[in-house]
């Protein structure tokens, strides 16, 4: 009876001008086993599954201006992706995909591709390799072949004009599990930044030799598998087998790595994956299955990734006992803590901060991942560098800790002291810096007894700021202390005083060059005994409030000084005078409403200039009309 009904419906659609919807998956990475329907509107899709049913990638034809509803029986997809041209992919909205394994939509083109996430196929990899062929910072090799004779392509990324003798080696491999396409776009982001024209990236290429195997499982990718190769073997769990038992892809990779490691130490080995959970993660291996030292180093590595990224945080980390059949287990068995070997997983859906992933986000995530690697390796660049406690001036009886019982500090040690007096301190100094804007951060080890009011003092030759922080929070991460504008070459110093309501820990500071200074800022960015704070809101539409502090003159606390607060446009033209009067010390707030001064003001960047005693400070604000 059902067959007769289907035929009647089919002919009804033909007679009214609607051809039957056709499903296809006979292309690179495609996966679709069967499709059933009772009305040619609501379709039930079943996938070819292996260890799990997850990955799908298929094409639907004859769907223009038609409502189509699809339920996927054996997957776990949340808001999958679609594309009309197989290049530009869009995530189904919450309305179109309100629950797992389901989507419905009236499509605007005759054909549409649908996938668990944006595909990254074997042919895409070949296109990427062709693009890199003439890149002077990339060498392309084949280290072996898969079960179906596809090449295992390795990229070596470095500055080949610089000797390898002093370089640090990094290994990364991806797509062990074919369905995990976000990991490939994350890895692409790392590669794209590392070989870019950016000054820091160019410097890193002189210090690092990065070896990348983008696809260890090209057969599985081509065949549209979820977690296995052409012989239905999970390569992730095949690293401790005998040579006779080991899949070809793993055997060739192990042989290659053994050859590299016979001549050089690999400092970092990243195993790139993706996971269903809505957060990125590192799989950190327990101290009982590795060592206390290695456990600490893993957390330090992960913390530096978190400290440099918007998309991963310490609460996202995962923990497990290390097994010998994993690649990290094989490395631990043979080289111990010489290799920082970790699995790095991106989500398919969204990060723990709520951001839904797309390829542009993953590209940025990759760049941020490179910064974390740079800091873990202790590589400093004039525009991005760390000063550790080992290179700080220490005044007083500070204690040194190298304990593996603490994990939230940079490098191999941190200093600590019980509150005493401000004559005891730790002071970090930058080298001479070019003019520009700099962000100044501090890292500390958090303790149960840590001070909640530890005092940092940030200074240059003509600037001083004191900031109190709660050292019980955000241990092991970079905490912003200040943003400083240097109008001339200068040195930044950060001093941590030995006073507070608990233990003071002194670890490291980080300084990052953020941008150059405009001409108007160079003229007026001097600070002495007053402070101009950032306006709020910023950007603003109708009004904004500007706050400033006039600091007390210790020689004459009752002194009143002439204070002038003006607004300028980006060309330096004066727009308004908000304050011109004699003021004593204190905190002040002034409202700026552009309509009261010049209704013709256009949207854009404006400058607030505060002048006192022949000196000035300036901030930038954005007006959105």
C-alpha positions in Angstrom: 0.0 0.0 0.0 2.9 2.4 0.9 4.5 1.9 -2.5 1.3 2.7 -4.3 0.9 5.9 -2.2 4.4 7.0 -3.0 3.8 6.6 -6.7 0.6 8.6 -6.4 2.4 11.4 -4.6 5.3 11.3 -7.0 3.0 11.7 -10.0 1.1 14.4 -8.2 4.3 16.4 -7.8 5.3 15.8 -11.4 1.9 16.9 -12.7 2.1 20.2 -10.7 5.6 21.0 -11.8 7.7 19.8 -8.8 10.3 17.1 -9.7 11.4 14.6 -7.1 14.1 15.7 -4.7 17.3 13.9 -5.5 20.0 13.1 -2.9 23.7 12.5 -3.9 26.9 11.9 -2.0 29.2 10.3 -4.6 32.0 12.9 -4.2 35.1 13.5 -2.1 34.1 13.2 1.6 30.4 12.5 0.8 28.5 10.3 3.2 24.9 9.1 2.8 23.5 5.6 3.0 19.8 5.9 2.3 16.8 8.3 2.1 13.2 7.5 2.7 10.0 9.6 2.5 6.3 9.2 2.4 5.4 12.6 1.0 8.5 14.0 -0.8 8.5 16.8 1.8 9.7 15.1 4.9 12.8 13.0 4.4 14.6 10.6 6.7 18.3 10.2 6.0 20.5 7.3 7.2 24.3 7.5 7.1 27.1 5.1 6.7 28.5 4.8 10.2 31.7 3.3 11.6 32.6 3.6 15.3 30.0 6.3 15.5 27.4 7.7 13.1 28.3 11.4 12.8 29.7 12.8 9.6 27.3 13.6 6.7 27.9 15.5 3.5 25.4 15.3 0.7 23.8 17.2 -2.1 20.0 17.8 -2.7 18.7 18.7 -6.1 15.3 20.1 -7.2 14.7 22.0 -4.0 14.3 25.6 -5.2 11.3 27.4 -3.6 10.3 24.1 -1.9 9.8 23.4 1.8 12.1 20.4 2.7 12.3 18.8 6.1 15.2 16.3 6.8 15.7 14.1 9.9 19.1 12.3 10.2 18.8 9.1 12.0 22.3 8.3 13.2 24.2 11.5 13.9 24.5 14.1 16.6 24.5 17.2 14.5 23.5 20.6 16.1 22.7 23.2 13.6 24.6 21.8 10.6 25.8 23.7 7.6 24.5 24.3 4.0 25.9 25.8 0.8 24.6 26.5 -2.6 28.0 26.6 -4.3 29.9 24.2 -2.1 32.3 27.0 -1.1 30.4 29.5 1.0 28.8 27.8 3.9 26.0 29.0 6.2 24.9 27.5 9.5 21.2 26.6 9.8 19.4 29.0 12.1 17.8 27.9 15.4 14.4 28.2 13.7 15.6 26.0 10.8 17.3 23.5 13.0 15.6 23.6 16.4 16.8 20.2 17.6 19.6 17.8 16.9 19.7 15.9 13.6 17.0 17.9 12.0 16.6 20.9 9.6 13.9 22.3 7.5 14.0 25.2 5.0 12.7 26.7 1.8 15.9 26.8 -0.3 16.4 29.6 -2.8 18.5 27.6 -5.3 17.8 24.4 -7.2 20.8 22.5 -5.6 22.2 22.7 -2.1 25.0 20.9 -0.2 24.5 20.0 3.5 27.2 18.9 5.9 27.8 18.3 9.6 30.3 21.1 9.5 32.1 22.8 6.6 33.9 20.0 4.7 37.6 20.0 4.3 38.2 17.4 1.6 41.2 15.7 0.1 40.9 17.8 -3.0 40.9 21.0 -0.8 44.1 19.8 0.8 45.6 19.3 -2.7 44.5 22.9 -3.6 46.1 24.2 -0.4 49.4 22.3 -1.3 49.3 23.9 -4.8 48.9 27.3 -3.3 51.9 26.7 -1.0 54.1 25.2 -3.7 56.1 28.4 -4.4 56.0 29.8 -0.9 59.6 30.4 0.2 58.8 29.3 3.8 57.2 26.0 2.9 58.8 22.7 1.8 56.5 19.9 0.7 57.3 16.2 1.0 55.6 12.8 0.9 56.5 10.5 3.8 54.5 7.5 2.7 51.1 6.3 1.4 47.8 5.3 2.9 46.1 1.9 2.6 44.5 3.1 -0.7 47.8 4.7 -1.9 47.0 8.3 -1.2 50.1 10.4 -0.3 50.9 11.3 3.3 51.9 14.9 2.6 54.1 16.7 5.1 54.8 20.5 5.2 57.9 21.9 6.7 57.5 25.6 7.7 60.5 27.8 8.6 62.9 30.4 7.3 65.2 28.2 5.2 67.8 31.0 5.0 68.5 30.5 8.7 70.4 27.5 10.0 68.3 24.8 11.8 71.0 24.2 14.4 69.4 26.7 16.9 65.8 26.1 15.9 63.1 24.6 18.0 61.2 21.7 16.4 57.4 21.4 16.5 55.3 18.5 15.1 51.5 18.7 14.4 49.3 16.2 12.7 45.6 16.3 11.9 42.5 14.5 10.6 43.0 11.2 12.4 39.3 11.2 12.6 38.0 12.3 9.2 34.8 14.0 10.4 36.7 16.5 12.5 36.9 19.2 9.9 37.0 22.2 12.3 40.4 21.0 13.4 41.7 21.5 9.8 40.5 25.1 9.7 42.1 25.7 13.1 45.4 24.2 11.8 45.1 26.3 8.7 44.8 29.4 10.8 48.0 28.4 12.6 49.8 27.8 9.3 48.4 31.0 7.7 49.7 33.2 10.4 53.1 31.4 10.8 53.9 32.0 7.1 52.4 35.5 6.9 54.2 38.8 6.4 53.6 39.8 10.0 56.9 40.9 11.8 56.4 38.5 14.7 55.6 35.6 12.4 58.7 36.3 10.3 60.8 36.3 13.5 59.2 33.0 14.7 60.3 31.4 11.4 63.9 32.1 12.3 63.4 30.3 15.6 61.1 27.5 14.8 61.0 24.6 12.4 57.4 23.4 12.2 56.6 20.1 10.6 52.9 19.5 9.8 51.1 16.4 8.5 47.6 17.9 7.7 45.9 14.6 6.9 47.2 11.4 8.5 44.0 9.6 7.3 43.4 10.8 3.7 41.4 7.6 2.8 39.0 8.2 5.7 38.5 11.8 4.6 37.9 10.9 1.0 35.5 8.1 1.9 33.4 10.2 4.2 34.2 8.2 7.3 33.7 9.5 10.8 36.6 8.0 12.9 38.3 5.2 10.9 40.5 4.6 7.8 39.7 2.6 4.7 40.1 -0.6 6.6 37.8 0.6 9.4 40.7 1.0 11.9 40.8 3.9 14.4 44.3 5.3 13.8 44.2 7.2 17.1 44.4 3.9 19.0 47.0 2.2 16.8 50.3 3.6 18.0 51.5 0.7 20.3 51.0 -2.2 17.8 53.7 -4.3 16.3 54.9 -3.1 12.9 52.9 -6.0 11.3 49.7 -4.9 13.0 50.2 -1.1 12.6 48.1 0.6 9.8 50.3 1.9 7.0 49.4 5.6 7.8 50.6 5.3 11.4 53.6 3.2 10.5 54.9 5.7 8.0 54.3 8.5 10.4 56.1 6.8 13.3 59.1 6.0 11.1 59.3 9.6 9.9 59.1 10.9 13.5 61.7 8.4 14.7 64.1 9.7 12.0 63.5 13.3 13.0 63.9 12.5 16.7 67.1 10.6 16.1 68.7 13.9 15.1 66.6 16.6 16.9 64.4 17.1 19.9 60.8 17.9 19.1 59.6 20.2 21.8 55.9 20.3 21.1 53.6 17.8 19.3 50.0 18.7 18.8 47.4 16.2 17.8 44.5 18.2 16.2 40.9 17.1 16.8 37.4 18.3 17.1 34.7 17.4 19.7 30.9 17.4 20.0 31.0 19.3 23.3 30.4 23.0 23.1 33.9 24.1 24.1 37.5 23.8 22.9 39.8 21.6 25.1 43.2 20.1 25.8 43.4 16.6 27.0 45.8 16.9 29.9 47.2 13.6 31.1 47.3 13.0 34.8 50.4 13.1 36.9 49.9 9.4 37.9 50.1 8.4 34.2 53.0 10.7 33.4 54.9 12.7 36.1 54.2 15.6 38.4 56.6 17.8 36.4 55.0 16.9 33.1 51.5 17.5 34.5 52.6 21.0 35.5 54.1 21.7 32.1 50.9 20.6 30.4 48.8 23.0 32.4 51.3 25.8 31.8 51.1 25.1 28.1 47.3 25.1 28.2 47.2 28.2 30.3 49.3 30.2 27.8 46.8 29.1 25.1 44.0 30.4 27.3 45.8 33.6 28.1 46.2 34.4 24.4 42.8 33.3 23.2 39.2 34.5 23.4 38.0 30.9 22.8 39.4 28.6 25.5 39.6 29.0 29.2 41.0 26.8 32.1 37.5 25.4 32.9 37.4 23.9 29.5 40.4 21.5 30.0 39.8 17.8 30.0 41.8 15.2 32.0 42.6 11.6 31.4 45.1 8.8 32.1 47.6 8.6 29.3 47.2 5.4 27.3 50.1 3.8 25.3 48.0 3.3 22.2 47.6 7.1 21.7 50.3 9.0 19.8 51.0 11.0 23.0 51.4 7.7 24.8 53.8 6.4 22.2 55.8 9.6 22.6 55.8 9.5 26.4 56.9 5.8 26.4 59.9 6.7 24.1 60.8 10.3 25.0 59.1 11.1 28.2 58.8 14.8 29.2 61.1 15.9 26.3 58.0 16.3 24.1 55.0 18.4 25.1 52.5 16.1 23.4 48.9 17.1 23.7 45.5 16.7 21.9 44.0 20.0 21.0 40.2 19.9 20.2 37.9 22.5 18.7 34.2 22.2 18.9 31.9 21.8 15.9 29.3 24.2 17.3 30.3 27.0 19.8 33.0 27.9 22.2 32.4 28.2 26.0 32.2 32.0 25.6 29.1 31.4 23.4 30.7 32.3 20.1 29.5 30.0 17.3 32.4 28.8 15.2 33.0 29.5 11.6 36.1 29.4 9.5 37.1 33.0 10.1 36.8 32.4 13.9 38.9 29.3 13.5 41.5 31.2 11.5 41.8 33.7 14.4 41.9 30.9 16.9 44.9 29.5 15.0 46.8 32.8 15.1 46.1 33.0 18.9 47.3 29.4 19.3 50.7 30.4 17.7 51.1 33.2 20.2 50.6 30.7 23.1 53.2 28.4 21.6 55.6 31.3 21.2 55.3 32.1 24.9 55.6 28.5 26.1 58.8 28.3 24.2 60.1 31.5 25.7 60.6 33.3 22.4 60.6 37.1 22.8 60.1 39.7 20.1 60.5 43.5 20.6 56.8 43.9 20.0 55.7 40.9 22.1 57.8 39.7 25.0 57.8 38.3 28.6 60.1 39.2 31.5 60.2 36.4 34.0 61.1 36.7 37.7 64.5 35.2 36.8 65.3 38.4 35.0 63.8 40.8 37.6 65.4 42.9 40.3 64.6 41.4 43.7 64.8 43.6 46.8 64.2 41.9 50.1 63.8 38.3 51.3 61.6 36.7 48.7 61.3 33.0 48.6 61.8 31.0 45.4 59.4 28.1 44.5 59.9 25.5 41.8 57.3 23.2 43.2 55.3 20.9 40.9 52.5 21.2 43.4 51.6 24.6 41.8 50.8 25.0 38.2 49.6 28.5 37.6 52.9 30.3 37.0 55.2 31.0 34.0 58.4 29.2 33.4 60.2 27.2 36.1 59.7 29.3 39.2 57.9 32.1 41.0 58.7 34.2 44.0 56.6 34.7 47.1 56.7 36.7 50.4 54.5 37.3 53.3 53.5 41.0 53.6 56.3 43.1 55.0 57.0 46.6 53.8 57.1 48.4 50.5 60.9 48.6 50.6 60.9 45.0 49.6 59.8 44.5 46.0 60.3 42.7 42.7 60.8 44.9 39.6 60.7 43.9 36.0 62.1 46.2 33.3 61.6 46.2 29.6 64.3 46.9 27.1 64.3 50.3 25.4 61.0 50.5 23.4 60.1 52.4 20.3 57.2 55.0 20.6 53.8 53.5 20.4 51.0 52.0 22.5 51.8 49.1 24.8 49.6 46.7 26.8 51.2 45.6 30.1 50.2 42.4 31.8 51.1 40.4 34.9 50.9 36.7 35.7 50.9 35.3 39.2 50.5 32.0 41.0 47.3 32.0 43.0 47.3 30.6 46.5 44.7 30.1 49.1 46.6 32.7 51.2 47.2 35.1 48.3 46.7 38.8 48.8 43.5 40.4 47.5 45.1 43.8 47.2 48.6 43.2 45.9 50.0 46.5 44.5 51.8 46.8 41.2 53.4 50.1 40.2 53.8 50.8 36.4 56.1 53.6 35.3 58.0 55.2 32.5 60.3 58.2 32.6 57.3 60.5 32.8 54.4 58.3 33.9 53.3 56.5 37.0 50.3 54.4 37.9 49.5 52.2 40.9 47.1 49.3 40.5 45.9 46.8 43.1 44.9 43.3 42.1 43.4 40.2 43.7 46.0 37.5 43.4 43.5 34.8 44.5 41.9 35.1 41.0 43.1 34.4 37.5 46.3 32.6 38.4 48.4 31.3 35.4 46.7 33.8 33.0 47.8 37.2 31.8 46.0 40.0 33.7 46.0 43.5 32.1 47.6 46.1 34.4 47.7 49.1 32.1 47.8 50.5 28.6 50.7 52.9 28.1 51.4 55.4 25.2 55.1 56.1 24.7 55.6 59.3 22.7 59.3 58.8 22.5 61.6 55.7 23.0 61.4 54.7 26.6 61.5 51.9 29.1 58.5 50.4 31.0 59.0 49.2 34.5 56.7 47.2 36.7 57.2 46.9 40.4 55.3 44.6 42.8 55.5 45.7 46.4 55.7 43.3 49.4 52.6 44.6 51.0 49.0 43.4 51.1 46.6 41.3 53.1 48.1 38.0 52.2 50.9 36.2 50.4 52.4 38.2 47.5 53.5 36.1 44.5 55.8 37.6 41.8 56.1 35.7 38.6 56.2 37.4 35.2 55.1 40.4 33.1 54.2 40.6 29.4 54.4 43.6 27.2 52.7 43.8 23.8 53.0 46.6 21.2 49.4 47.3 20.2 49.6 50.2 17.7 51.4 53.4 16.7 50.6 56.8 18.1 48.9 59.5 16.0 50.5 62.9 15.6 48.1 64.6 17.9 48.7 62.0 20.6 52.5 62.4 20.2 52.0 66.1 20.9 49.9 65.8 23.9 50.4 62.3 25.5 52.3 63.4 28.6 51.2 62.5 32.1 52.4 63.7 35.5 50.1 64.5 38.3 46.7 64.0 36.8 44.8 61.2 35.0 42.4 61.2 32.1 40.2 58.0 32.1 38.5 56.4 29.1 35.1 57.9 28.3 31.9 55.8 28.8 30.0 54.7 26.9 32.5 54.4 24.0 31.5 54.2 21.2 28.7 56.6 21.9 25.7 58.0 20.1 24.0 60.9 21.9 26.3 61.6 24.9 29.2 60.2 26.8 30.8 60.9 30.2 34.5 61.8 30.6 36.2 61.3 33.9 39.5 62.7 35.1 41.5 62.9 38.4 43.6 65.8 39.6 46.1 64.3 42.0 47.0 65.9 45.3 50.2 68.0 45.5 52.0 66.6 48.6 53.9 69.9 49.1 50.7 72.0 48.9 47.6 69.9 49.2 45.3 73.0 48.9 46.7 74.1 45.6 44.2 74.9 42.9 45.3 74.4 39.3 43.9 75.6 36.0 42.4 72.5 34.2 41.4 72.6 30.5 39.4 69.9 28.9 38.9 70.1 25.1 37.6 68.0 22.2 39.4 67.7 18.8 38.6 66.0 15.6 41.0 63.6 13.9 42.6 66.5 12.0 43.4 68.4 15.2 40.6 71.0 14.8 39.1 72.1 18.2 35.4 71.1 18.5 34.5 72.1 22.1 35.8 73.3 25.4 34.2 71.3 28.2 36.1 72.6 31.2 38.4 75.6 31.8 38.6 76.5 35.4 40.8 76.2 38.5 40.3 73.0 40.4 41.7 71.4 43.6 42.5 67.7 43.8 39.7 65.1 43.3 37.8 63.1 40.8 35.7 64.9 38.2 33.1 63.9 35.5 32.0 65.9 32.5 29.3 65.1 30.0 29.8 65.6 26.3 26.7 66.0 24.1 27.8 66.8 20.5 24.5 68.3 19.6 25.1 71.2 22.1 28.3 72.2 20.3 28.1 71.3 16.6 25.1 69.4 15.0 27.1 68.9 11.9 29.6 66.6 13.6 30.0 63.3 11.6 30.6 59.9 12.9 34.3 59.1 13.5 37.2 59.3 15.9 37.6 62.3 18.2 40.2 63.1 20.8 39.8 64.3 24.4 42.6 66.5 25.6 43.1 67.3 29.3 45.7 70.0 30.1 47.2 70.9 33.5 50.4 72.8 34.4 51.6 72.9 30.8 51.2 69.1 30.4 48.5 67.2 28.6 46.9 63.7 28.3 44.8 62.5 25.5 42.3 59.7 24.8 40.5 58.5 21.7 36.7 58.1 21.5 34.4 57.0 18.8 31.2 59.0 17.9 28.4 57.0 16.1 25.8 59.5 14.8 
